[in-house]
């Protein structure tokens, strides 16, 4: 129920955001073709580190790419494939599952790209148009302008409800996912330790309790939500190149021959990996310069 409720709330909030963008044409902040052309111009922003941080979390972020296999396995979506066998029947079932993953990836790309573009256009039109700067002290009040400009006071309340749904689902999903990552990490580093260890299910339950407490302590100690978001986004951006090269490793050393993609997709994998690594090294060079 929680999963379906959170998904429904986020879907509603995203659709509401798209309507908010369309409603801008009845205000002083309507988006023009010139604005779009300027936004697509090939030039780096003055504060590239902010753009680099956003690169790590827009659409499907680095963390979601790590979580995704966990939920596919735990939900049992691929159970029909069965244990690996060197038989044509198993290869056929595995190829069917890979086809499901391809559809999931393409549909997700369309949904996340559309939602990201809508949020970006809304922010660029209103926040930039009004000259508003989002800071740690007035994060929520400033962001509420995105919807108040289009829908007035009702827009403020819908924004607050949507923000609650998005933040709640983020905490809920990240806690459950990071608990599984933490359990696996603990078992990885203690598998050679002497004595009777704790099973993974117990470790996961303990982590589900401990992680929200750590979230709360960390937030209260720092007290700067925008800074925390920025740090997390920057960390995810730095993880992306490692994920790409991990995908390359799995492609060449862990993938069954019957499931290998075509040369065109392999070339795109190498290109995207190189570009992500190049952006990461550029950011590192700028910081050390």
C-alpha positions as CSV (number, residue, x, y, z in Angstrom):
1,X,0.0,0.0,0.0
2,X,2.7,2.4,1.0
3,X,4.6,1.9,-2.3
4,X,1.5,2.4,-4.4
5,X,0.3,5.4,-2.4
6,X,3.7,7.1,-2.7
7,X,3.9,6.4,-6.4
8,X,0.4,7.8,-7.0
9,X,1.2,11.0,-5.1
10,X,4.4,11.5,-7.0
11,X,2.6,10.9,-10.3
12,X,-0.1,13.4,-9.4
13,X,2.5,16.0,-8.4
14,X,4.5,15.5,-11.6
15,X,1.3,16.0,-13.7
16,X,0.5,19.0,-11.7
17,X,4.0,20.4,-12.4
18,X,3.4,19.9,-16.2
19,X,0.2,21.9,-15.9
20,X,2.0,24.6,-14.0
21,X,4.5,25.0,-16.8
22,X,1.6,25.3,-19.4
23,X,-0.2,27.8,-17.1
24,X,2.9,30.1,-17.3
25,X,1.7,31.3,-20.7
26,X,-1.1,33.2,-18.9
27,X,1.4,35.0,-16.7
28,X,4.4,37.3,-17.3
29,X,6.8,34.3,-17.2
30,X,5.7,32.4,-20.3
31,X,8.6,30.4,-21.9
32,X,9.5,31.5,-25.4
33,X,11.4,29.8,-28.3
34,X,14.2,32.2,-27.6
35,X,14.5,31.0,-24.0
36,X,14.7,27.4,-25.2
37,X,17.3,28.3,-27.8
38,X,19.4,30.1,-25.2
39,X,19.1,27.2,-22.8
40,X,20.4,24.8,-25.4
41,X,23.4,26.9,-26.3
42,X,26.7,25.0,-25.9
43,X,28.4,26.8,-23.1
44,X,29.2,25.9,-19.5
45,X,27.7,27.8,-16.6
46,X,29.9,30.0,-14.4
47,X,29.3,27.7,-11.4
48,X,29.9,24.4,-13.2
49,X,30.1,22.4,-9.9
50,X,26.3,23.0,-9.4
51,X,25.6,21.7,-12.9
52,X,27.9,18.7,-12.2
53,X,26.0,18.0,-9.0
54,X,22.7,18.2,-10.7
55,X,24.1,15.8,-13.3
56,X,24.3,13.1,-10.6
57,X,20.6,13.3,-9.5
58,X,18.5,14.5,-12.4
59,X,16.3,11.8,-14.0
60,X,17.5,8.5,-12.6
61,X,20.4,9.3,-10.3
62,X,23.4,7.1,-9.4
63,X,21.8,5.8,-6.2
64,X,18.7,4.6,-8.1
65,X,20.9,2.7,-10.6
66,X,22.4,0.9,-7.6
67,X,19.1,0.2,-6.0
68,X,17.4,-1.1,-9.2
69,X,18.9,-4.6,-9.3
70,X,18.2,-5.0,-5.6
71,X,14.4,-4.5,-6.1
72,X,14.3,-6.6,-9.3
73,X,15.9,-9.5,-7.3
74,X,13.9,-9.1,-4.1
75,X,10.6,-8.6,-5.8
76,X,11.3,-11.8,-7.8
77,X,10.5,-10.2,-11.1
78,X,12.9,-12.5,-12.9
79,X,12.0,-15.7,-11.1
80,X,10.5,-17.2,-14.2
81,X,13.9,-17.3,-15.8
82,X,15.1,-19.8,-13.2
83,X,18.7,-20.8,-12.3
84,X,21.3,-20.4,-15.0
85,X,21.4,-23.4,-17.4
86,X,23.2,-24.0,-20.6
87,X,20.0,-24.8,-22.5
88,X,18.1,-23.0,-25.3
89,X,15.0,-22.9,-23.1
90,X,16.9,-20.9,-20.4
91,X,18.4,-18.6,-23.0
92,X,14.9,-17.9,-24.4
93,X,13.5,-17.1,-20.9
94,X,16.5,-14.9,-20.1
95,X,16.2,-13.0,-23.4
96,X,12.5,-12.4,-22.6
97,X,13.5,-10.9,-19.2
98,X,16.1,-8.7,-20.9
99,X,13.4,-7.5,-23.3
100,X,11.3,-6.5,-20.2
101,X,14.3,-4.6,-18.8
102,X,14.8,-2.7,-22.1
103,X,11.2,-1.6,-22.2
104,X,11.4,-0.6,-18.5
105,X,14.6,1.5,-19.3
106,X,13.0,3.2,-22.3
107,X,9.7,4.0,-20.6
108,X,11.6,5.2,-17.5
109,X,13.8,7.5,-19.6
110,X,10.7,9.1,-21.2
111,X,9.0,9.6,-17.9
112,X,12.0,10.9,-16.0
113,X,13.1,13.1,-18.8
114,X,9.7,14.7,-19.2
115,X,9.4,15.3,-15.5
116,X,12.9,16.7,-15.2
117,X,12.3,19.1,-18.2
118,X,9.1,20.3,-16.6
119,X,10.7,21.0,-13.3
120,X,13.6,22.7,-14.9
121,X,11.5,24.9,-17.1
122,X,9.3,25.9,-14.2
123,X,12.3,26.9,-12.1
124,X,14.1,28.7,-14.9
125,X,11.1,30.7,-15.9
126,X,10.0,31.8,-12.4
127,X,13.0,31.7,-10.1
128,X,15.4,33.1,-12.7
129,X,12.7,35.4,-14.0
130,X,12.1,36.9,-10.6
131,X,15.7,36.9,-9.7
132,X,15.1,34.6,-6.7
133,X,18.0,32.6,-5.2
134,X,17.3,29.4,-3.3
135,X,19.2,29.4,0.0
136,X,19.4,27.2,3.1
137,X,17.2,29.7,5.1
138,X,14.3,30.0,2.7
139,X,14.4,26.8,0.7
140,X,10.7,25.8,0.8
141,X,9.2,29.4,0.7
142,X,11.3,30.2,-2.4
143,X,10.4,27.0,-4.2
144,X,6.7,27.5,-3.4
145,X,6.8,30.4,-5.9
146,X,7.0,27.8,-8.7
147,X,3.3,26.9,-8.1
148,X,1.9,30.1,-6.5
149,X,2.7,32.0,-9.7
150,X,0.5,29.7,-11.7
151,X,-2.3,28.7,-9.3
152,X,-2.2,31.3,-6.5
153,X,-2.7,30.2,-2.8
154,X,-4.1,26.7,-3.8
155,X,-0.9,26.1,-5.6
156,X,1.0,26.7,-2.4
157,X,-0.9,23.9,-0.6
158,X,-0.6,21.5,-3.5
159,X,3.1,22.2,-3.5
160,X,3.4,21.5,0.2
161,X,1.4,18.2,-0.2
162,X,3.6,17.3,-3.2
163,X,6.8,18.1,-1.4
164,X,5.7,15.9,1.5
165,X,4.9,13.0,-0.8
166,X,8.2,13.4,-2.7
167,X,10.3,13.7,0.5
168,X,8.5,10.9,2.3
169,X,8.9,8.5,-0.6
170,X,12.6,9.5,-1.0
171,X,13.3,8.8,2.7
172,X,11.2,5.6,2.6
173,X,12.9,4.2,-0.5
174,X,16.4,5.3,0.4
175,X,16.2,3.9,3.9
176,X,15.0,0.5,2.6
177,X,17.6,0.4,-0.2
178,X,20.5,1.7,1.9
179,X,19.7,-0.8,4.6
180,X,20.2,-3.6,2.1
181,X,23.4,-2.0,0.8
182,X,24.7,-1.6,4.4
183,X,23.9,-5.2,5.3
184,X,25.8,-6.5,2.2
185,X,28.7,-4.2,3.0
186,X,28.9,-5.4,6.5
187,X,28.8,-9.1,5.4
188,X,31.4,-8.3,2.8
189,X,33.9,-6.9,5.3
190,X,33.2,-9.4,8.0
191,X,32.8,-12.7,6.1
192,X,36.2,-13.9,7.3
193,X,35.7,-12.8,10.9
194,X,35.7,-15.5,13.6
195,X,32.6,-16.5,15.4
196,X,28.9,-16.8,14.4
197,X,27.8,-13.9,12.2
198,X,24.4,-12.2,12.0
199,X,22.2,-13.1,9.0
200,X,21.4,-10.6,6.3
201,X,17.7,-10.2,7.2
202,X,18.6,-9.2,10.8
203,X,21.2,-6.7,9.6
204,X,18.8,-5.2,7.1
205,X,16.1,-4.7,9.9
206,X,18.6,-3.1,12.2
207,X,19.8,-0.8,9.4
208,X,16.2,0.2,8.7
209,X,16.0,1.6,12.2
210,X,19.5,3.0,12.4
211,X,19.6,4.9,9.1
212,X,16.6,7.2,9.7
213,X,18.2,8.1,13.1
214,X,21.5,8.9,11.4
215,X,19.6,11.0,8.9
216,X,17.9,13.0,11.7
217,X,21.1,13.5,13.6
218,X,23.0,14.6,10.6
219,X,20.3,17.1,9.5
220,X,20.0,18.6,13.0
221,X,23.7,18.9,13.3
222,X,24.2,20.6,9.9
223,X,20.9,22.4,9.6
224,X,21.4,23.4,6.0
225,X,19.1,21.4,3.7
226,X,20.3,23.0,0.4
227,X,23.9,22.3,1.3
228,X,23.1,18.7,2.2
229,X,21.3,18.2,-1.1
230,X,24.2,19.6,-3.0
231,X,26.7,17.4,-1.2
232,X,24.6,14.3,-1.9
233,X,24.2,15.2,-5.5
234,X,27.9,15.9,-6.0
235,X,28.7,12.5,-4.4
236,X,26.3,10.7,-6.8
237,X,27.8,12.5,-9.8
238,X,31.2,11.2,-8.8
239,X,29.8,7.7,-8.5
240,X,28.4,7.7,-12.1
241,X,31.8,7.0,-13.9
242,X,32.4,4.0,-11.6
243,X,29.0,2.6,-12.4
244,X,29.7,3.0,-16.1
245,X,33.0,1.1,-15.9
246,X,31.3,-1.5,-13.7
247,X,28.8,-2.0,-16.5
248,X,31.7,-2.4,-18.9
249,X,33.3,-5.0,-16.7
250,X,30.0,-7.0,-16.3
251,X,29.5,-6.8,-20.1
252,X,32.8,-8.4,-20.9
253,X,33.3,-10.8,-18.0
254,X,29.9,-11.6,-16.4
255,X,27.3,-11.6,-19.2
256,X,26.1,-14.8,-20.9
257,X,27.0,-14.9,-24.6
258,X,23.3,-15.2,-25.6
259,X,22.4,-12.0,-23.7
260,X,25.2,-9.7,-25.1
261,X,23.9,-6.5,-26.8
262,X,24.8,-5.4,-30.3
263,X,28.0,-3.5,-31.2
264,X,26.1,-0.3,-31.5
265,X,24.9,-0.4,-27.9
266,X,28.4,-1.4,-26.7
267,X,29.8,1.6,-28.5
268,X,27.3,3.8,-26.8
269,X,28.2,2.3,-23.4
270,X,31.9,3.2,-24.0
271,X,31.1,6.7,-25.2
272,X,28.8,7.4,-22.2
273,X,31.4,6.0,-19.8
274,X,34.1,8.1,-21.3
275,X,32.0,11.3,-21.3
276,X,31.0,10.8,-17.6
277,X,34.6,10.1,-16.6
278,X,35.7,13.2,-18.6
279,X,33.2,15.4,-16.8
280,X,34.3,14.0,-13.4
281,X,38.0,14.6,-14.1
282,X,37.2,18.1,-15.4
283,X,35.4,18.9,-12.2
284,X,38.3,17.5,-10.1
285,X,40.8,19.5,-12.2
286,X,38.8,22.7,-11.7
287,X,38.8,22.2,-7.9
288,X,42.6,21.4,-7.7
289,X,43.6,24.2,-10.1
